[in-house]
Amino acid sequence: MQLFAPVLFSDHWWLYVLDVTENELFVIDSKNIVTPGNERTAVNRFANNILDQMLRWAGASSMFKKGTHSLLSKYINIPGQPNEHDCGVYVMKWMELIDLTPKLEEFRKDIVAKIMLSETNAWRVETIRKGNGMRNTRPAPVL
């Protein structure tokens, strides 16, 4: 069983995947951060604690070994994103590839709709305008 935790920090999305049966925490990051700095290490430690609390609230035992307070986050080497703004798309795609449950599909659709229709989306109105302008109301001459 896997537990997913998408994270947005400093305008960048990445994904934690906790393998509950093996007590392993994986990081899927499209910027391919293999050796995290101090700030990212602190965020990883915080995520460890939140995931552990979620497990205990659900009635499972702690994922930490006695005397430890964190799991070693293992970074998975994945293809990197070609720009600075596709990280959210990468996170959703990796979630889809790892877990195909209907609940996850609904989550992905809900997130995309919220992003596209959000009042804070600077490109929302422009995207809708361009989309309407691309509609072909007359059949092409070849038809």
Disulfide bonds with the S-S distance in Angstrom:
none
